[in-house]
Amino acid sequence: MIGYGRRLLTDGHASCKGGPQSWSDRINRFIFPVPYLTLARISDWFRHRHHIAGVIQTVDVALFVTCLTDTFHPRVGVAVVRVLRHLGYRVQFPPDQACCGQPAYNNGFHDEAACMGRRFIDAFEGYGLVVTPSASCANMVKHHLPELLANDHAYAAGARALAGRCHEFGQFLKDVVEFNPAKAGASYPHSVTLHYSCHTRGIATVEETEVLVKALPDVDYRPLSRMGECCGFGGAFGVLYPQISNAMSCDKASRIVETGAEVAVVNESGCSMTIEGTARRCAHTVRFAHVAEVIAESLGLMSDYPPVDDMAR
């Protein structure tokens, strides 16, 4: 499937006016320009960059990178690692991690999702803190895996334990680290808006999601109107109902552009692929970034790893 997705990058993009019709177009509407897939996946990057100089690291954190982040947004994974290391955490990458089972679960394949969940629990066994850049995957691990495996005597306890150890990146910084951008010397002199993804509701409120962005020194935060409305991704929804999804993503992209913000913070890879793909087809130039990228940049941690749009120029 990933190879198929890469091949689709050379195909024509669907118009913003009217939804895509073919299966190729249905998938392609989420894909943005080729440079995004020329980067090394975070799983490969991590294996070759496993230390940082000048920072004493004493607490282990396991990175749950997620499928879409690893494949389409590796810079997000790099940013998560660098921020955590900057804060003194020793970041580990469980090599056997795979999908948490969310796509299967959301499409009603609960037996298959439970099977994937068991493998996921095994992969993260022995790691204390687990951090992921995705609220939807964190929601799956924290809420749905324990339900799926509640009657599995071999895995029920493990599912509950992992649920308690797993944290979405923003919530980890806010609730566990109690991160204060000003005290950390951060500065982000840009105008920023924020998309609140549907699955974040299972993890944090709008206000809790805004905290990290609004707390950045020098930021010009511009709230998005109708922030809580879906962007049209919805997993398989965007493929099965492309015309409805396309209308929703066009509406979301237009509202982001209306803010006049330079940067749109979108913390779900699926949402980012959907909205950014729409924005690019409509020739909008707003940059899309995960909050981990924004924070890493505000701390001067990404100077050697510029945004993909900059590398494409």
LUMLO-122625 format. One record per residue (C-alpha): residue number from 1; residue in one letter; x, y, z. Coordinates in nm, 4 decimals, always signed. Example, Ala and Ser with C-alpha at 12.3 -4.5 7.8 and 13.67 -1.06 7.14 Angstrom:
# LUMLO-122625
 seq type        X        Y        Z
   1    A  +1.2300  -0.4500  +0.7800
   2    S  +1.3670  -0.1060  +0.7140
END
This chain:
# LUMLO-122625
 seq type        X        Y        Z
   1    M  +0.0000  +0.0000  +0.0000
   2    I  +0.2821  +0.2384  +0.0793
   3    G  +0.4425  +0.1668  -0.2559
   4    Y  +0.1081  +0.2332  -0.4223
   5    G  +0.0832  +0.5617  -0.2349
   6    R  +0.4286  +0.6628  -0.3547
   7    R  +0.3342  +0.5853  -0.7160
   8    L  +0.0239  +0.8005  -0.6829
   9    L  +0.2422  +1.1016  -0.6182
  10    T  +0.3186  +1.1243  -0.9875
  11    D  -0.0501  +1.1258  -1.0865
  12    G  -0.2642  +1.4353  -1.1364
  13    H  -0.4334  +1.5943  -0.8324
  14    A  -0.8096  +1.6155  -0.8015
  15    S  -0.9683  +1.9566  -0.8234
  16    C  -1.0995  +2.1327  -0.5140
  17    K  -1.4269  +2.1763  -0.6982
  18    G  -1.6128  +1.8469  -0.6793
  19    G  -1.4815  +1.5336  -0.5184
  20    P  -1.2434  +1.2850  -0.6826
  21    Q  -1.4094  +0.9861  -0.8460
  22    S  -1.1578  +0.7081  -0.9190
  23    W  -0.9929  +0.5027  -0.6456
  24    S  -0.6611  +0.6544  -0.7493
  25    D  -0.8046  +1.0038  -0.7100
  26    R  -0.9748  +0.9126  -0.3834
  27    I  -0.6433  +0.8161  -0.2283
  28    N  -0.4369  +1.0754  -0.4126
  29    R  -0.6402  +1.3670  -0.2739
  30    F  -0.4693  +1.3127  +0.0626
  31    I  -0.1191  +1.3147  -0.0811
  32    F  +0.0894  +1.6282  -0.1043
  33    P  +0.4038  +1.6996  -0.3113
  34    V  +0.6735  +1.4407  -0.3744
  35    P  +0.9428  +1.5797  -0.1357
  36    Y  +0.7404  +1.4607  +0.1640
  37    L  +0.8231  +1.1005  +0.0763
  38    T  +1.1876  +1.1597  -0.0107
  39    L  +1.2735  +1.1900  +0.3586
  40    A  +1.4011  +0.9002  +0.5666
  41    R  +1.1349  +0.7392  +0.7813
  42    I  +1.1713  +0.8141  +1.1511
  43    S  +1.2276  +0.4451  +1.2214
  44    D  +1.5376  +0.4560  +0.9949
  45    W  +1.6519  +0.7971  +1.1196
  46    F  +1.6317  +0.6873  +1.4807
  47    R  +1.8571  +0.3862  +1.4354
  48    H  +2.1431  +0.6090  +1.3193
  49    R  +2.0983  +0.8993  +1.5637
  50    H  +2.0665  +0.7537  +1.9103
  51    H  +2.2497  +1.0045  +2.1294
  52    I  +2.2663  +1.3750  +2.2020
  53    A  +2.5622  +1.5651  +2.3410
  54    G  +2.5472  +1.7928  +2.6425
  55    V  +2.2213  +1.6653  +2.7946
  56    I  +2.2064  +1.4209  +3.0845
  57    Q  +1.9293  +1.1718  +3.0098
  58    T  +1.7983  +0.9710  +3.3025
  59    V  +1.4366  +0.8660  +3.2274
  60    D  +1.3426  +0.6306  +2.9450
  61    V  +1.0590  +0.7184  +2.7088
  62    A  +0.9474  +0.4868  +2.4302
  63    L  +0.8452  +0.6576  +2.1061
  64    F  +0.5250  +0.5212  +1.9522
  65    V  +0.5682  +0.6885  +1.6156
  66    T  +0.2453  +0.5643  +1.4407
  67    C  +0.2128  +0.4408  +1.0835
  68    L  +0.1276  +0.7701  +0.9122
  69    T  +0.3876  +0.9749  +1.0994
  70    D  +0.6626  +0.7265  +1.0180
  71    T  +0.5715  +0.7151  +0.6512
  72    F  +0.4451  +1.0625  +0.5634
  73    H  +0.5615  +1.2977  +0.8402
  74    P  +0.9018  +1.1750  +0.9627
  75    R  +1.0026  +1.5303  +1.0583
  76    V  +0.7326  +1.5193  +1.3273
  77    G  +0.8933  +1.2108  +1.4771
  78    V  +1.2341  +1.3766  +1.4702
  79    A  +1.0901  +1.6828  +1.6458
  80    V  +0.9295  +1.4686  +1.9178
  81    V  +1.2595  +1.2913  +1.9821
  82    R  +1.4611  +1.6132  +1.9930
  83    V  +1.2227  +1.7925  +2.2270
  84    L  +1.2099  +1.4987  +2.4667
  85    R  +1.5872  +1.4648  +2.4638
  86    H  +1.6254  +1.8385  +2.5145
  87    L  +1.4120  +1.8005  +2.8273
  88    G  +1.6381  +1.5262  +2.9589
  89    Y  +1.4571  +1.2093  +2.8521
  90    R  +1.6343  +0.9103  +2.7019
  91    V  +1.4198  +0.8157  +2.4026
  92    Q  +1.3943  +0.4538  +2.2938
  93    F  +1.2441  +0.3154  +1.9740
  94    P  +1.0869  -0.0308  +2.0212
  95    P  +1.1904  -0.2011  +1.6967
  96    D  +0.8950  -0.4401  +1.6849
  97    Q  +0.6250  -0.1733  +1.7021
  98    A  +0.3609  -0.1802  +1.4313
  99    C  +0.0043  -0.0565  +1.3887
 100    C  -0.1965  -0.0265  +1.7097
 101    G  -0.5059  -0.1639  +1.5319
 102    Q  -0.7026  +0.1590  +1.5045
 103    P  -0.7962  +0.1337  +1.1320
 104    A  -0.9293  -0.2190  +1.1794
 105    Y  -1.1155  -0.1184  +1.4942
 106    N  -1.2771  +0.1875  +1.3347
 107    N  -1.3999  -0.0246  +1.0436
 108    G  -1.5594  -0.2885  +1.2639
 109    F  -1.2903  -0.5568  +1.2423
 110    H  -1.2568  -0.5965  +1.6159
 111    D  -1.1059  -0.9450  +1.6171
 112    E  -0.8317  -0.8299  +1.3826
 113    A  -0.7799  -0.5142  +1.5886
 114    A  -0.7459  -0.7244  +1.9039
 115    C  -0.4827  -0.9394  +1.7327
 116    M  -0.2842  -0.6310  +1.6346
 117    G  -0.3311  -0.4931  +1.9837
 118    R  -0.1704  -0.8004  +2.1383
 119    R  +0.1353  -0.7591  +1.9188
 120    F  +0.1465  -0.3912  +2.0062
 121    I  +0.1377  -0.4644  +2.3801
 122    D  +0.4213  -0.7141  +2.3386
 123    A  +0.6292  -0.4562  +2.1493
 124    F  +0.6026  -0.1998  +2.4293
 125    E  +0.6348  -0.4388  +2.7224
 126    G  +0.9171  -0.3329  +2.9520
 127    Y  +0.9028  +0.0337  +2.8576
 128    G  +0.7811  +0.2748  +3.1226
 129    L  +0.6570  +0.5935  +2.9581
 130    V  +0.5208  +0.5756  +2.6027
 131    V  +0.4747  +0.8944  +2.3983
 132    T  +0.3056  +0.9329  +2.0597
 133    P  +0.2454  +1.2355  +1.8345
 134    S  -0.1069  +1.1115  +1.7522
 135    A  -0.4109  +1.1677  +1.9730
 136    S  -0.6153  +0.9167  +1.7725
 137    C  -0.3602  +0.6390  +1.8268
 138    A  -0.3217  +0.7383  +2.1915
 139    N  -0.6998  +0.7221  +2.2232
 140    M  -0.6967  +0.3732  +2.0717
 141    V  -0.4340  +0.2498  +2.3160
 142    K  -0.5773  +0.4233  +2.6213
 143    H  -0.9463  +0.3498  +2.5704
 144    H  -1.0209  +0.0888  +2.3056
 145    L  -0.7488  -0.1717  +2.3527
 146    P  -0.8462  -0.2319  +2.7174
 147    E  -1.2074  -0.2797  +2.6064
 148    L  -1.1143  -0.5149  +2.3224
 149    L  -0.8959  -0.7299  +2.5450
 150    A  -1.1002  -0.7100  +2.8649
 151    N  -1.1831  -1.0828  +2.8514
 152    D  -0.8410  -1.1941  +2.7336
 153    H  -0.6802  -1.3381  +3.0461
 154    A  -0.3332  -1.3200  +2.8930
 155    Y  -0.3511  -0.9574  +2.7771
 156    A  -0.6200  -0.7721  +2.9753
 157    A  -0.3812  -0.6599  +3.2500
 158    G  -0.1160  -0.5624  +2.9959
 159    A  -0.3667  -0.3554  +2.7983
 160    R  -0.4740  -0.1676  +3.1108
 161    A  -0.1155  -0.1080  +3.2173
 162    L  -0.0118  +0.0223  +2.8753
 163    A  -0.3164  +0.2503  +2.8688
 164    G  -0.1905  +0.4149  +3.1852
 165    R  +0.1627  +0.4581  +3.0491
 166    C  +0.0722  +0.5933  +2.7035
 167    H  +0.0605  +0.9690  +2.6467
 168    E  -0.0090  +1.1953  +2.3505
 169    F  +0.2895  +1.4289  +2.3038
 170    G  +0.1141  +1.7551  +2.3905
 171    Q  -0.0515  +1.6087  +2.6983
 172    F  +0.2795  +1.4590  +2.8061
 173    L  +0.4480  +1.7982  +2.7946
 174    K  +0.1608  +1.9678  +2.9714
 175    D  +0.0685  +1.7133  +3.2390
 176    V  +0.3821  +1.5054  +3.2984
 177    V  +0.6687  +1.7411  +3.2181
 178    E  +0.4760  +2.0608  +3.3080
 179    F  +0.6652  +2.2243  +3.0254
 180    N  +0.6911  +2.6035  +3.0351
 181    P  +0.8048  +2.7413  +2.6963
 182    A  +0.9078  +3.0774  +2.8399
 183    K  +1.1286  +2.9223  +3.1081
 184    A  +1.2787  +2.6922  +2.8469
 185    G  +1.3869  +2.9924  +2.6391
 186    A  +1.1497  +2.9267  +2.3505
 187    S  +1.0558  +3.1901  +2.0942
 188    Y  +0.8211  +3.1547  +1.7978
 189    P  +0.7628  +3.4904  +1.6231
 190    H  +0.4988  +3.3676  +1.3781
 191    S  +0.1229  +3.3844  +1.3372
 192    V  -0.0358  +3.0476  +1.4144
 193    T  -0.3786  +2.8856  +1.4056
 194    L  -0.4819  +2.5398  +1.5274
 195    H  -0.7003  +2.2569  +1.3971
 196    Y  -0.8678  +2.0526  +1.6735
 197    S  -0.8981  +1.6963  +1.5466
 198    C  -1.1992  +1.4770  +1.6227
 199    H  -1.0056  +1.2054  +1.8051
 200    T  -0.8390  +1.4600  +2.0306
 201    R  -1.1712  +1.4803  +2.2134
 202    G  -1.0895  +1.1496  +2.3772
 203    I  -0.7648  +1.2954  +2.5108
 204    A  -0.8041  +1.6699  +2.5668
 205    T  -1.0435  +1.9648  +2.5349
 206    V  -0.9953  +2.2491  +2.2871
 207    E  -0.8588  +2.4696  +2.5638
 208    E  -0.6110  +2.2031  +2.6756
 209    T  -0.4965  +2.1544  +2.3165
 210    E  -0.4410  +2.5286  +2.2677
 211    V  -0.2304  +2.5718  +2.5814
 212    L  +0.1106  +2.4830  +2.4396
 213    V  +0.0688  +2.6965  +2.1279
 214    K  -0.0698  +2.9997  +2.3110
 215    A  +0.2067  +2.9791  +2.5718
 216    L  +0.4869  +3.0146  +2.3161
 217    P  +0.6676  +3.3486  +2.3605
 218    D  +0.6283  +3.5905  +2.0689
 219    V  +0.3568  +3.3836  +1.8974
 220    D  +0.0600  +3.5522  +1.7323
 221    Y  -0.2182  +3.3013  +1.7980
 222    R  -0.5266  +3.3274  +1.5746
 223    P  -0.8195  +3.1036  +1.6791
 224    L  -0.9856  +2.9078  +1.4012
 225    S  -1.3583  +2.9540  +1.3541
 226    R  -1.5659  +2.6351  +1.3965
 227    M  -1.2474  +2.4746  +1.5226
 228    G  -1.4146  +2.1530  +1.6332
 229    E  -1.5588  +2.0583  +1.2941
 230    C  -1.4177  +1.7533  +1.1166
 231    C  -1.1708  +1.8127  +0.8328
 232    G  -1.3206  +1.5320  +0.6235
 233    F  -1.0513  +1.2698  +0.6778
 234    G  -1.2237  +1.0274  +0.9140
 235    G  -1.0053  +0.7343  +0.8115
 236    A  -1.1931  +0.5263  +0.5549
 237    F  -1.4664  +0.7927  +0.5409
 238    G  -1.2508  +1.0103  +0.3164
 239    V  -1.2081  +0.7236  +0.0689
 240    L  -1.5627  +0.5876  +0.0780
 241    Y  -1.7360  +0.9271  +0.0619
 242    P  -1.4909  +1.1450  -0.1324
 243    Q  -1.7339  +1.4176  -0.2395
 244    I  -1.8561  +1.4834  +0.1136
 245    S  -1.5017  +1.4589  +0.2472
 246    N  -1.3724  +1.6956  -0.0203
 247    A  -1.6359  +1.9577  +0.0656
 248    M  -1.5461  +1.9330  +0.4340
 249    S  -1.1725  +1.9636  +0.3701
 250    C  -1.2234  +2.2615  +0.1368
 251    D  -1.4262  +2.4335  +0.4086
 252    K  -1.1588  +2.3633  +0.6706
 253    A  -0.8763  +2.4839  +0.4438
 254    S  -1.0676  +2.8039  +0.3639
 255    R  -1.1196  +2.8796  +0.7323
 256    I  -0.7511  +2.8299  +0.8016
 257    V  -0.6605  +3.0687  +0.5196
 258    E  -0.9112  +3.3239  +0.6517
 259    T  -0.7116  +3.3557  +0.9750
 260    G  -0.4148  +3.4879  +0.7800
 261    A  -0.1861  +3.2663  +0.9870
 262    E  +0.1533  +3.1662  +0.8529
 263    V  +0.1389  +2.8258  +1.0228
 264    A  -0.1509  +2.5883  +1.0827
 265    V  -0.0832  +2.3472  +1.3685
 266    V  -0.2394  +2.0094  +1.2888
 267    N  -0.1471  +1.7287  +1.5267
 268    E  -0.2902  +1.4326  +1.3332
 269    S  -0.1135  +1.3075  +1.0220
 270    G  -0.4407  +1.2018  +0.8589
 271    C  -0.5928  +1.5452  +0.9154
 272    S  -0.2768  +1.7159  +0.7958
 273    M  -0.2624  +1.5094  +0.4765
 274    T  -0.6269  +1.5887  +0.4051
 275    I  -0.6248  +1.9623  +0.4749
 276    E  -0.2821  +2.0272  +0.3313
 277    G  -0.3577  +1.8307  +0.0163
 278    T  -0.6681  +2.0452  -0.0327
 279    A  -0.4822  +2.3676  +0.0446
 280    R  -0.2049  +2.2879  -0.2029
 281    R  -0.4502  +2.2081  -0.4821
 282    C  -0.6145  +2.5437  -0.4151
 283    A  -0.2731  +2.7170  -0.4260
 284    H  -0.2802  +2.8242  -0.0597
 285    T  +0.0641  +2.8785  +0.0885
 286    V  +0.0013  +2.8371  +0.4599
 287    R  +0.2484  +2.5987  +0.6201
 288    F  +0.1198  +2.2955  +0.8125
 289    A  +0.3104  +2.1691  +1.1163
 290    H  +0.2698  +1.9483  +1.4216
 291    V  +0.3009  +2.1145  +1.7622
 292    A  +0.6165  +1.9081  +1.8184
 293    E  +0.7766  +2.0752  +1.5146
 294    V  +0.6698  +2.4193  +1.6334
 295    I  +0.8098  +2.3648  +1.9830
 296    A  +1.1318  +2.2103  +1.8499
 297    E  +1.1789  +2.5069  +1.6160
 298    S  +1.1049  +2.7525  +1.8977
 299    L  +1.3897  +2.5925  +2.0943
 300    G  +1.6304  +2.6007  +1.7983
 301    L  +1.6415  +2.2222  +1.7636
 302    M  +1.5549  +2.1862  +1.3944
 303    S  +1.8010  +2.4138  +1.2148
 304    D  +1.9564  +2.1170  +1.0334
 305    Y  +1.6174  +1.9709  +0.9396
 306    P  +1.4126  +2.2457  +0.7692
 307    P  +1.0439  +2.2067  +0.6803
 308    V  +0.9852  +2.0033  +0.3657
 309    D  +0.8479  +2.3035  +0.1765
 310    D  +1.1794  +2.4849  +0.2313
 311    M  +1.3775  +2.1884  +0.1018
 312    A  +1.1549  +2.1664  -0.2056
 313    R  +1.2297  +2.5208  -0.3152
END
